[in-house]
Amino acid sequence: MLNRGALTQCKLFNDDNFFDVKFPRPQYLGSKNLLSEWIFSFVPNGVRNVLDAFAGSHSVAFECKRRGYNAISNDIMKFSSSIGLALIENNCTELTMEDITFLTKNTSNAKSDLMQVFANIFFSPQECHFLDNFRANVNLLSCTIKQALALTILNRALTRKTTMGHFAHLQAITYANDPERVRRNPSIAKTIEDLFLSLTPQYNQAVFNNNKENKSYNENILELLPKLNDIDLVYFDPPYVGSHSDYQSFYHLLETYTQYWQDKQFVNGTKRYHPYIETNFDTIGEAEKSFNQLFDLSKNIPIWLVSYNDRSHPTQDEMLKILQKFKKNIVLHQKTYANSRGGRGSVKGSKELLFVCI
């Protein structure tokens, strides 16, 4: 639970790295949180400005910031880019006790009951009322950084509340009432408010100043790259077509809540929004063309680190051929999953690939 001692002042460091700062543990399929040390072992000396182009959970961008680089993150999903605004771009702003009291207070600010769309699917009607009220209060916080931090913490609470941490199944209510499942995962029986309060200190403590001008974007990477200059290294962790989950189906509720859409269709049993946000990289028919365009737009960036999977499309060999059009020096590193971690591409025996391109 929240305690006043966890609410700290702006944290300043004099070192070149900030390893005492901990990234709040994510629950996001495909997160590179456990692989970040391995990935950064291939970053050469002299790098200053690093772009995490498909930031997702932002674990790699956060590691950039911890290591003292100038971190630039991007993700096309609004809920993901909010993490970047809250923990990458944000150097100092935390949620105060007054903010937290205001956010969780039952007010008359809510003008919509949008989250009732998900009542009795993922949450009770009472919890959905809390979510609508909280979301209205978020908009009244004093700055966009605080708004992003509040949404980031609340969205994490929602993945803690929901069995398996995603929203592509219809068993959340059933599992939350199953004593055996609650015994294994007590979070699913807690209220969203309690989860938010317990997570807030972790996120406040992850706010720090690395004395760099870090930046977070919410754009299609193909549109963002032409606007950026002076990037020394780019990390690409694109969707693994055919081997990883459909992120928009798995995390549709977080995007709906963050965007707080009033004009969307909500389809199928899970009430996923429709139509999809176009990403250019998540279908077999468009992936190869999009990779060629992506790498062409990145040709002036000296160093690329490209995460991939040996069960994805294009195939490993096809991806290498695409990369060879743009970079002469390519070294492939790989790790074999000893255990399944969720998603078809991270099952036991599959390989996580990292193309180091110079």
N, C-alpha and C positions, 0 to 999 in steps of 0.2 A: 504493500500500500504506500501511498504518497506520504512523505515526511518533509518537513520544512528544511531539514538539513541537506536534502538532495537538491534543493534549488540554489544553484551557485551563481556567482558573478561571472562576467566574461573572463574566459580562461586564455591567458597569454603564455607563450612559450618562447624560449630563447634558443632552443636547439634546432638542428636541421630536420629532426623527425619528432614525432609525437606519439610514440608507441604506447604511452600510458592511456591514451584515449581508446575506448572500445566501441566498435561498431555494434549497434543493437542487433542481436541475432535475428536474421530474416527468416521468413517462412515463405519462400518464393521459389517455385520450381525453376531450375536453371541458374540459380544464384551461384556466383563464383566465390562466395565468401570463404569456403574451405580450400579454394585453389589459388587465392590471391597471392600468397607468399611464393608459390611455384611460378605463377605468371610474372611476378615482379623480379624473379631471379634472372629474367632475360632482358631486363631494361638496362641499357648500357649507361656508362657515366656521361655526364654532360647534358642529359635531358632536363628540360625546365618545364615546358608546357605540354600537358598530356590531355588528350581528348578521349573520353569514354563515350563512344558513339551510340551504343545501344545499352544504356546504363541499367535498365531493369531495377534490381534491388539497390543499385548504387554501391555495392560492396567494393568494386574495383575503383570507382571514383573516390570513395572514402579512403581507400588504401593509398591512392595518389596523394590525397590531402595529408594523411598521416605521415607520409614519407617526405613531406615538404615541397612537393611539386605544385605548380600552378595547375589546379584541376578544373577541367571543363567537362561537364556531363551533358548528355542529351538523351531523351526518350520521347517517342511519339505519344505515349500514353500519359495523360494528365496526372493520374494518381502516382505514377512513377516519377515524373518530373517534379512533383511536390516533394518527394524525398530529397531530390537534388537541391531544391530551394531551401529545404529545412536543414540539411546536414552538410552540403557542399558549399553553396554560395553563402550561407549563413555563418558568420564568424562569431556572433556574440549573443543573439537574441534567444532567450529561453521563455518558457511559459511560467509566469509567476503564480503564486497562490491565488491572487485576485483573478487572473485569467482563468484558472482551472475552476474556481468557484462559479464564475460567470458562465463558462461553457457548459457546465453540468447542471446548472440551475434550470428548473422548469419555468420557462418564460412564455410570453405571448408573442414572441418574435416569429415563430414559424408560420408561414403563410401557405404552406403546402404540406400534404401528407404523402409525398412521393414514395417514401420507403414502405408504405403500406402495401405497395406492389409485391413486396417480398415477405409479407406477414404470413406466418404459418408455412413458409417454405424454408427459410433460414432462421428467422427470429420470430418471437411472439409479437402480437400487435403492440404490447406495451414497450418492448424493446425498439420497435420501429418508430413509435412515438418519440422515444428518447433520441433516436438518430435524427429525425426531422428537426427536433428542437435544437439539438447540438449543432446541426449543420447551419441553421439560421443564425445561431449565436456566433459561429465561426466568422461569418461575413461581417460581424460587428467588432471584431478584434481590431486593434489599432494599426496593424501593418500587414502586408502580404506575407512577410516572413513568419509571423506568428500564426497566420491562417494556415500556411503550408505545414508548419510544425504540428499544429493541432490535428489537421487532417491526416498527416503521416502517422501519428500515434494512434488515432482512432481507427484508421484502416488496418494497422497492425493488430489492434484489438479485435477487429472483425475476423481476421484470419486465425487468431487464437481461439475465438469463440466457435468457429465452424470446424467440424471434424474434417481432417485432411487438409485444412487450411486453404481450401479453394471453393468455388461456387459452381462447379460443373456437375454436381450430383444433387439428389433430392432427399438425402438421408439426414440432414443436419438436425432437424427437430427430433427424429426418431433416436438418433445416437445420443443427443443431449439428455434424453430420458432413459437411457440404458445404463443401469448402475455399473455394469462391468466396464463399459467404455469410459464412464466418468471416473472410475477408479484409476484407469490407465492414463486418462487425460482430464484432470479436474477442471481445466480452463473452460471446457465446453459447457459446464454447469454454472459458471460464474456470470454475473451480469456484465454487459458491455461497459457500463460505467466503472465497475470495479477493475476490469481489465485495463481500461484507459488510465485509471489512477495508478495502477501498479506499474505500468509501462512508462509513464511520464518521466520519472527520475532517470531511467536509462537513456532516454532521448535527450533530456536536458544535459546530461553529463557527456553526451556525444557532440555537443556544440562547442567548437573551439576555434581559435584564430591561429592559422599557420602563417600569418603575415604575407599572404598572397591574395591576388584578386581572383578568387575562384568564381566560376559562373555555371549556372544550370539553364539548359534550354528545353523547350517542349515543342520540337519541330520534327518533320520528316527529315531524316539525315541527308537525303539527296538534295533538299532545299537549303539545309543549313551549311553544308560544307563550303559552297562558294562564298559564304559571308565571313569565313574564319581565316585568320592569318597567323603566321608564326607558331604553328603547331609542330612540335618536335617529334612527337610520337602519338599514334592513334591506336586505341584498342577497339577491335571489332568483335562483338559477341552477338552476331545476328541470330534470328530464329533458326533452329535446326529443322528444316522442313522434312517432315516424314519421320523424325525421331524424337521430337519433343512435343509437349502439349500445346494446344491452341490457347495461347495466353489470353486472348480476348474472351474466349469462352470460360476459361478458368477464373479470370479476375474481373469479369464484367461488372459485378456489383460494386467493386471498388471504383471503377471508372465512372459508373452511373452516379455514385455518391459524391465523388470529387467534382464531377462536372455538374451535378444536380440538374440533370436534364428534365425539362418540362415538355419537350417536343419529340420524344423518341418513342418508337414502337418497342414493346418488350415481348419477346417471342419465346416459344417452347416452355417446358416446365420450369426451367430455372429463371425465366424472365430475362434472358439475355437481350441486350439492346440490339436494335437493327436499324440501319445496316451497319456492318463492320466499319471501323476506321481503316482506311487504306494505308498499308505499311510498305507495299512493294516487295516484301521479302518472305511472305508466309505461305505462298502456294508454289507448287512444282512448276506451273506454267509461266510464272514471272520471275522466279528466283534467279536463274542464270543471267537473264538480261539485267536485272537489278544489281547483281554483283559486278558485272562489267561496268555499269554506270557508276557504282559506288567507288570502285578502285580507280577509275579514270578521274573522278573528281578529287581523289586523294593523292594523285601522283606527285604533287609537290611536297607532301609530308614525308620526311626522310625515313621514318621507321614505322612499320606496321606490326602489330601483334594481332593475329586473327584466331580466335577460338572457334573450334568446329568439332564435329563428331563423326565417327567412322560409319554411322548408319544414316547419314543425312543426304539430302539432294541439294545441289549436285553431289556426286560421289567425291570421295577423298582425292582420287586422281583427277577428276574433272575440275575440282576446286584448285588444285595445284596448277593445272594448265591455264586457268583464268588468271591466277596470280602471276604466273610467269610472263604474261603479256606486259606487266607493269613493273615488276621488280626482278632484278637479276640474281640477287643473293637471297635464297630462301632455304631455311632450315626447319624441318618438321620435328617437333617434340610431342610426346604422347604419354598419357597416363591411362592405365587400365582400371576400371572400376572394380574394386574387390567386393563391393556390396551394392545392391540396388538403392538408388536415392530418389526415385520418383521420375516418371517420364520414360518413354521407351529408349531414349538415347543415353540414359544413365543407369541402365540395368547392369547387373553383374556381368563382367566380361566385355562390355562395350568400351570403347576408347575415347577419351577426351583428347582432342588434337589442338596443338598450338603451332601455327605457322609464324615463324619469325622472319620478317621480310625487310630487307635493307636495300 
